[in-house]
Amino acid sequence: MKSITVTVKEKEIIVMKGVKIRELIDQKEIIDNQYVAALLNTKVVSLNYSLKSSCNIEFLTPRNPQGHKIFMSSLTFLLFAAFYNVYPQVKIKISHSIGDSFYFYSTNSDINPEMIENVYKKMEEYVDQNLFIDVEFWDKDEAINYFKEKEDIYKLLFYSSSNSFIIVSIDGYSDISITPISQYTGVLKPFKLVSYKDGFLLYFPPSKTFPLFRPYDEKSKLFNIYIENKQLMSAIGVDSVGRLNDAIVKREAIDVILISETQQLDRIMTIARKIVSQKDVKLVTIAGPSSSGKTTFSKKIMFSLRSLGIKAMAISLDDYFVDREKTPKDENGEYDFECIEALDTDYFNQNMIDLFAGKEVVLPLFDFIAGKRKEEGIHHRLSENEILIIEGIHGLNPKLTYRLDKKYLFKIYISPLTQLNISSSIRIPTTRARLIRRMVRDFRYRGISAVETLARWDMVVRGEEKNIFPYQNNADMFFDSALIYEQSVLRTFAEPLLKSVPIESPYYTEASILLDFILHFIPIPFDYVPNTSILREFIGSSLYIQNF
């Protein structure tokens, strides 16, 4: 058999072709270092992967962002296996993330603390025994036949264009996987299982502090959004990718789109009515992470308020930038335009105070080419029945409105919070949905390649973790900008972009994961999407953006 050269930890070793990655090092080293997967050149693979040619191998742990995703997926699989063996009649479903945890609930039974404790003990038993998680590739017919009793998986497989699937098994339980899974249960620690609402939470330490947990952060306002979304999906009859594909094949895509858009508009009107009901409100601030649809949403709020007889005007926080030479710099010596200090908050607050007092002010205009405020501005006085609307990353930061009386403020957090599940055990992360939105928009509007978008994404997320997420609980209301059908529309645009990422790119793994994910959706023609939809902000031809 042919030999190959493998570089492991900067050392070259000669091995036989076909050797598995886990065979390159001692199992004790895998467990002690918590190796959950490996980076083969630029591709993330399981430790059971058979090497076919000379390559470079880097082991991934939960301290690494890529390794942490596999750690969370593997723990979720372990949880489902434990539930299956302890309470085989109880069907559970993964729902959404809450801080450093995933929320689960049962679709056919009540969940009590005793059950959670018993499942936790079973998971601990799996970890202590350091069981081997079997990973196999099954052909489509074999997989469909095996999962025919599980409707969500059956329909996902039935409509898939793939001819083989990853099947993972342990202790008599099998499931599909769309990412590599840890090979040994011994590396899957620490974790916590805690009762919450009508379900429970699976806690894990974040990669940055691993293995230390962060303090619990209650997000009850967000939880209410998830409960509302579950009811909305029930009304449409679509709660998984397989069922969405089923609706598309049955030519019900337009129905799904129009119901989704109507539901979303209804939620916007609810927020507008809430604003109007608070008679003192003069300023609405909107904040959310990248690709949430803030621009379109702010326009929709503005016109919703106008439809209720309120004069509403949108102003841009970008016009309150300090002159460029006064902009703080980051650790690399680059201008940090995303920090709160890049805004002239003193001038903003004085403008607002004067406006609320009925005075005429000069609203600034920023010259981005010159890097400073223009000498002329916009003269404005608030009418008796007028509300200002601003959107930007610092909309919920108390430093932005530090001199303003809270009774004049109404704060909204926006994000595509809820996504369809791939299956009962596999969720679609909000971050992944936003990244695909951004990738499509970057290319269509700015000519930015998928590689460039992927290269910038970590920096974008770090900025969100610093400037947006810590303040989301300051919001008076949350708005979920996700649309059930959006990935089926985005697939047409995203698929060629993701396929364009070369295999030698350091972002090939992420592109491959995103491509595998988007290919689960049957495409919907983009011209089905109303030109008033938030989705049009990313695919083009938005009525709101064309007019402003």
C-alpha positions in Angstrom: 0.0 0.0 0.0 1.2 3.5 -0.8 2.7 5.6 1.9 2.0 9.3 2.4 3.6 12.2 4.4 1.5 13.8 7.1 2.6 16.9 9.0 1.3 16.8 12.6 2.3 19.4 15.1 5.0 20.7 12.8 6.5 17.2 12.5 6.5 15.1 9.4 5.6 11.4 9.7 5.3 8.7 7.1 2.2 6.6 7.3 0.3 4.2 5.1 -2.5 5.6 2.8 -5.9 5.0 4.4 -4.8 5.5 8.0 -7.4 7.2 10.1 -6.5 10.5 11.8 -7.3 9.2 15.3 -4.6 6.5 14.7 -1.9 9.2 14.4 -1.8 9.9 18.1 -2.5 8.1 21.3 -6.2 8.0 22.5 -5.2 9.3 25.9 -3.8 12.4 24.2 -7.0 12.9 22.3 -9.0 12.8 25.6 -6.6 14.8 27.7 -6.5 17.6 25.1 -10.1 17.3 24.2 -9.5 16.9 20.4 -13.0 17.0 18.9 -12.0 17.0 15.2 -9.2 17.9 12.9 -8.3 20.5 10.3 -7.1 18.6 7.2 -5.3 21.4 5.3 -8.3 23.8 5.1 -11.1 21.3 5.7 -12.7 20.3 9.1 -13.0 16.5 9.3 -13.8 14.0 12.0 -11.0 12.0 13.7 -12.3 8.9 11.9 -11.4 10.4 8.5 -9.1 8.1 6.3 -6.2 10.0 4.8 -5.8 9.5 1.1 -2.8 11.8 0.3 0.0 13.8 1.9 -1.5 16.6 4.1 -1.2 18.9 7.1 -3.2 18.0 10.2 -4.2 20.4 13.0 -6.3 19.1 15.9 -9.3 21.2 17.0 -10.5 21.7 20.6 -13.5 23.5 22.1 -11.2 26.5 22.6 -11.1 26.9 18.9 -14.2 28.5 17.2 -14.5 25.7 14.7 -13.9 23.0 17.3 -16.4 24.6 19.6 -19.2 24.3 17.0 -18.4 20.6 16.8 -18.3 20.3 20.6 -21.8 21.8 20.8 -23.2 19.6 17.9 -21.7 16.5 19.6 -23.1 17.3 23.0 -26.5 17.8 21.4 -26.2 14.3 19.8 -25.2 12.9 23.1 -28.3 14.5 24.7 -30.7 12.9 22.2 -29.0 9.5 22.6 -29.4 9.8 26.4 -33.1 10.8 26.1 -33.7 7.9 23.7 -32.3 5.4 26.1 -33.7 6.8 29.4 -37.1 7.9 28.1 -37.6 6.2 24.7 -41.3 7.4 24.3 -40.4 11.1 24.9 -39.8 13.1 21.7 -37.7 16.2 22.2 -36.8 19.0 19.9 -34.0 21.6 19.8 -35.3 25.1 19.5 -32.9 28.0 19.8 -29.9 29.4 21.7 -30.2 31.4 24.9 -26.8 32.8 25.8 -24.4 29.9 26.2 -27.1 27.3 26.0 -29.6 25.5 23.7 -33.3 25.3 24.6 -35.1 22.0 24.2 -38.7 21.0 24.7 -40.8 17.9 24.3 -43.4 17.6 21.5 -45.4 14.9 23.3 -44.7 15.0 27.0 -44.2 17.2 30.0 -40.6 17.6 31.1 -39.9 17.6 34.9 -36.7 18.1 36.9 -36.4 14.4 37.8 -36.3 13.6 34.1 -33.6 16.2 33.5 -31.5 14.8 36.3 -31.8 11.2 35.0 -30.8 12.3 31.5 -27.9 14.3 32.8 -26.6 11.2 34.7 -26.9 9.2 31.5 -24.8 11.8 29.6 -22.2 11.8 32.4 -22.1 8.0 32.2 -21.4 8.2 28.4 -18.6 10.7 29.0 -17.1 8.7 31.9 -17.1 5.5 29.7 -15.4 7.3 26.8 -17.6 5.5 24.2 -16.7 5.5 20.6 -19.2 7.4 18.4 -19.7 5.5 15.1 -19.7 7.6 12.0 -20.8 6.1 8.7 -21.8 7.2 5.2 -25.2 5.8 4.1 -26.6 5.9 0.6 -29.9 7.8 0.2 -32.2 4.8 -0.1 -30.8 3.1 3.0 -31.1 6.3 5.0 -34.7 7.0 3.8 -35.7 3.5 4.7 -34.2 3.7 8.2 -35.7 7.1 9.1 -39.1 6.6 7.5 -40.8 6.9 10.8 -39.2 10.3 11.6 -41.1 12.7 9.3 -38.7 15.7 9.6 -35.6 13.6 8.7 -37.5 11.5 6.1 -38.6 14.6 4.1 -35.2 16.2 4.4 -33.6 13.1 2.9 -36.3 12.6 0.3 -35.9 16.0 -1.2 -32.1 16.2 -0.8 -30.0 16.3 -4.0 -27.2 14.4 -2.1 -26.8 10.6 -2.6 -25.1 9.9 0.7 -25.5 11.1 4.3 -23.5 11.1 7.5 -25.1 8.8 10.1 -23.8 8.9 13.7 -24.6 6.2 16.2 -24.1 5.4 19.9 -25.8 3.0 22.3 -28.5 1.9 19.9 -29.4 5.5 18.8 -28.7 6.8 15.3 -29.2 10.3 13.8 -28.1 12.3 10.7 -25.4 14.9 11.0 -24.4 17.8 8.7 -21.1 18.5 10.4 -18.2 16.3 11.7 -18.9 14.8 15.1 -16.5 14.1 18.0 -15.2 10.5 17.9 -15.1 9.9 21.6 -17.6 10.9 24.3 -14.7 11.4 26.8 -14.0 14.8 25.3 -17.5 16.1 25.7 -17.2 18.0 29.0 -18.1 20.1 30.9 -21.8 20.7 30.4 -24.9 21.4 32.4 -28.6 20.4 32.0 -31.1 22.8 33.7 -34.9 22.9 33.7 -36.2 26.1 32.1 -39.8 27.1 31.3 -41.6 24.1 29.8 -38.4 22.5 28.7 -34.7 22.6 29.6 -31.3 24.1 28.7 -28.1 22.4 27.7 -25.3 24.7 28.9 -21.7 24.7 27.6 -18.7 27.0 28.2 -18.0 29.5 25.4 -14.8 28.9 23.4 -13.2 32.1 24.8 -13.4 31.0 28.4 -13.4 27.2 28.0 -13.7 25.2 30.2 -15.2 27.9 32.4 -18.8 28.8 32.3 -20.0 32.4 32.0 -22.5 33.8 34.5 -26.1 33.0 33.6 -27.8 35.8 31.6 -31.6 35.8 31.6 -33.1 36.7 28.3 -36.9 36.3 29.0 -37.9 38.9 26.4 -36.1 36.9 23.7 -37.7 33.7 24.9 -41.1 35.2 24.4 -40.2 35.9 20.7 -39.3 32.2 20.3 -42.6 31.1 21.8 -44.5 33.5 19.5 -42.5 32.1 16.5 -43.4 28.5 17.4 -47.1 29.5 17.2 -46.6 31.3 13.9 -44.9 28.3 12.3 -47.7 26.1 13.6 -50.2 28.4 11.8 -48.3 28.0 8.5 -47.7 24.3 9.0 -43.9 24.6 8.3 -41.5 24.0 11.1 -38.6 22.2 9.4 -36.7 22.3 6.2 -38.3 19.1 5.0 -41.8 20.5 5.5 -40.8 23.7 3.7 -39.5 21.6 0.8 -42.8 19.7 0.8 -44.8 22.9 0.5 -42.6 24.1 -2.4 -43.0 20.8 -4.3 -46.8 21.0 -3.7 -46.7 24.5 -5.3 -47.6 26.2 -2.0 -44.5 28.5 -1.9 -46.5 31.6 -2.6 -48.9 30.8 0.2 -46.0 30.4 2.6 -44.4 33.6 1.5 -47.6 35.7 1.7 -48.5 34.3 5.1 -45.0 34.9 6.4 -44.9 38.5 5.1 -48.4 39.2 6.6 -47.4 37.8 10.0 -44.3 40.0 10.0 -46.1 43.1 9.0 -48.6 42.4 11.7 -45.8 42.3 14.3 -44.4 45.6 12.9 -47.8 47.2 13.4 -48.0 45.8 16.9 -44.7 47.6 17.7 -46.0 50.8 16.1 -49.1 50.8 18.2 -47.1 50.2 21.3 -45.0 53.2 20.5 -48.0 55.4 19.9 -49.6 54.2 23.2 -46.6 55.7 25.1 -47.5 59.4 24.6 -44.2 60.8 25.7 -42.0 58.9 23.2 -40.1 61.2 20.9 -37.2 59.0 19.8 -37.2 55.4 18.6 -33.8 53.8 18.5 -33.2 50.5 16.5 -30.2 48.3 16.9 -29.2 44.8 15.8 -26.3 42.8 14.4 -25.2 42.8 10.8 -27.7 41.7 8.1 -30.7 42.0 10.4 -32.6 44.1 8.0 -32.4 47.3 10.0 -32.7 49.7 7.1 -35.9 48.2 5.7 -37.3 47.7 9.2 -36.8 51.4 10.2 -38.6 52.5 7.0 -41.5 50.1 7.8 -41.8 51.4 11.3 -41.8 54.9 10.0 -44.6 54.3 7.5 -46.5 52.2 10.1 -46.4 55.2 12.5 -47.5 57.5 9.7 -50.5 55.2 9.0 -51.5 55.7 12.6 -51.5 59.4 12.2 -48.0 60.1 13.6 -45.5 62.2 11.8 -42.3 60.1 11.7 -38.8 61.1 10.4 -35.7 58.9 10.1 -32.3 60.4 10.8 -28.9 58.7 10.5 -26.5 58.1 13.3 -23.7 58.1 10.8 -24.1 61.9 10.5 -22.9 62.2 14.1 -19.5 60.7 13.5 -16.7 62.8 15.0 -14.1 64.2 12.5 -11.9 61.4 11.3 -8.7 62.6 13.1 -10.6 62.4 16.4 -11.8 58.8 15.7 -10.2 56.3 18.2 -7.9 53.6 16.8 -8.0 49.9 17.6 -5.1 47.7 18.7 -3.9 47.5 15.1 -3.7 51.3 14.7 -6.7 51.3 12.4 -9.6 53.7 12.9 -12.3 52.1 14.9 -15.5 53.4 13.4 -17.7 50.9 15.4 -16.8 52.0 18.9 -19.3 54.4 20.6 -16.5 57.0 20.9 -16.5 57.4 17.1 -19.8 59.2 17.6 -20.2 62.7 18.9 -22.7 61.7 21.6 -22.5 65.1 23.3 -23.8 66.8 20.1 -26.4 64.1 19.6 -27.8 64.5 23.1 -27.9 68.3 22.9 -29.7 68.0 19.5 -32.3 65.7 21.0 -32.8 67.8 24.2 -33.3 70.9 22.1 -35.7 69.1 19.8 -37.7 67.6 22.7 -38.0 71.2 24.1 -39.5 72.4 20.9 -36.4 74.3 19.6 -35.1 74.4 16.1 -31.8 72.6 15.6 -29.3 72.0 12.9 -29.1 68.2 12.3 -25.5 67.4 11.1 -24.5 66.0 7.7 -21.2 64.1 7.6 -18.9 64.2 4.6 -17.5 60.7 4.3 -15.0 61.7 1.6 -13.5 64.6 3.6 -13.9 62.7 6.9 -15.6 65.6 8.7 -18.9 67.2 9.4 -20.3 69.5 6.7 -20.6 73.2 7.5 -24.3 73.2 6.5 -26.9 70.9 8.0 -30.6 70.3 8.1 -32.7 72.8 10.0 -35.5 71.0 11.9 -38.1 71.5 14.6 -40.2 68.7 16.0 -43.9 69.1 15.5 -46.2 68.3 18.3 -47.1 64.9 16.8 -43.7 63.8 15.6 -41.3 60.9 16.4 -37.7 60.6 15.3 -36.3 57.2 14.2 -32.6 56.2 14.2 -30.9 52.9 13.5 -27.4 51.9 14.2 -25.2 49.5 16.2 -25.3 51.7 19.3 -29.0 52.2 19.4 -29.4 50.3 22.7 -26.2 51.5 24.3 -27.1 53.8 27.2 -24.0 56.0 26.4 -25.7 57.1 23.2 -28.6 58.7 25.1 -26.9 59.4 28.4 -28.6 62.8 28.9 -32.1 61.9 27.7 -35.1 61.2 29.9 -36.0 57.6 29.4 -39.7 58.5 29.0 -38.9 60.0 25.6 -37.2 56.8 24.4 -38.4 53.6 22.8 -35.7 51.0 22.0 -36.0 48.1 19.6 -33.7 45.1 19.0 -33.9 43.5 15.6 -32.3 40.2 14.4 -33.4 37.2 12.3 -33.8 35.3 15.6 -35.8 32.2 14.6 -34.9 29.8 11.8 -36.3 26.5 10.6 -34.7 23.4 12.0 -32.9 21.0 9.8 -34.5 18.3 11.9 -35.7 17.8 15.5 -32.0 17.6 16.6 -30.3 20.0 14.2 -30.9 23.8 14.5 -29.9 26.5 12.1 -27.8 29.1 13.9 -28.9 32.7 13.6 -25.3 33.7 12.8 -25.2 31.3 9.8 -28.5 32.8 8.4 -27.1 36.4 8.8 -23.8 35.4 7.1 -25.6 34.1 4.0 -27.7 37.3 3.9 -24.6 39.4 4.1 -22.7 37.4 1.5 -25.5 37.8 -1.0 -25.9 41.5 -0.3 -22.1 42.2 -0.4 -21.8 40.6 -3.8 -24.9 42.1 -5.4 -24.6 45.6 -4.0 -20.8 46.0 -3.5 -19.1 43.5 -5.7 -17.5 41.8 -2.7 -16.5 38.2 -3.1 -17.6 35.4 -0.8 -14.0 35.0 0.3 -13.8 38.6 1.3 -17.1 38.4 3.2 -16.0 35.3 5.1 -12.6 36.9 5.9 -14.3 39.9 7.5 -17.0 37.9 9.3 -15.0 37.1 12.5 -14.3 40.8 12.9 -17.9 41.7 12.4 -19.0 39.2 15.0 -16.4 40.5 17.5 -17.8 44.0 17.0 -21.3 42.7 17.7 -20.2 40.9 20.8 -18.7 44.2 22.0 -21.2 46.8 20.9 -24.6 45.2 20.4 -25.2 41.9 22.3 -24.4 43.2 25.8 -27.1 45.8 25.4 -30.0 43.8 23.9 -31.8 43.5 27.2 -32.2 47.3 27.2 -34.7 46.9 24.4 -38.4 47.7 25.0 -39.4 45.3 22.3 -37.7 42.7 20.1 -38.4 42.1 16.4 -37.6 38.9 14.6 -36.7 39.7 11.0 -36.4 36.1 9.9 -38.7 34.7 7.2 -39.5 31.0 7.1 -38.9 30.8 3.4 -35.8 33.0 3.0 -33.1 30.4 2.6 -34.9 28.8 -0.3 -34.7 32.2 -2.1 -31.2 33.0 -1.0 -29.9 29.6 -2.3 -30.1 30.8 -5.9 -27.7 33.6 -5.1 -25.5 32.0 -2.4 -24.8 28.6 -4.1 -22.5 30.0 -6.9 -20.8 32.3 -4.5 -20.0 29.5 -2.0 -18.8 27.2 -4.9 -16.4 30.0 -6.0 -14.3 29.7 -2.7 -11.1 27.8 -3.7 -10.1 24.7 -1.8 -6.8 26.2 -0.8 -8.6 29.2 0.9 -8.5 29.2 4.7 -12.3 29.9 4.4 -13.0 26.8 2.4 -14.3 24.8 5.4 -16.8 27.5 6.4 -17.9 27.8 2.7 -18.4 24.0 2.5 -20.5 24.0 5.6 -22.6 26.9 4.4 -23.0 25.2 0.9 -24.0 21.9 2.4 -26.5 23.8 4.6 -28.1 25.8 1.8 -28.4 22.8 -0.6 -30.9 21.3 1.8 -33.4 23.9 0.6 -35.4 23.6 -2.7 -35.0 26.9 -4.5 -37.9 29.4 -4.7 -37.8 32.0 -7.6 -36.8 35.3 -6.2 -39.5 37.1 -8.2 -42.0 35.6 -5.8 -40.7 37.9 -3.1 -42.7 41.1 -2.6 -40.7 44.3 -3.2 -41.7 45.5 0.3 -40.1 42.4 2.0 -37.1 42.8 4.3 -35.5 40.0 2.2 -35.4 42.5 -0.7 -32.7 44.5 1.3 -30.3 41.6 0.4 -31.4 40.3 -3.0 -32.3 43.7 -4.5 -35.3 45.6 -5.9 -36.5 46.8 -2.5 -39.2 49.5 -2.8 -38.0 51.1 0.5 -34.3 51.3 -0.4 -34.9 52.5 -4.0 -36.9 55.5 -2.7 -34.3 56.6 -0.1 
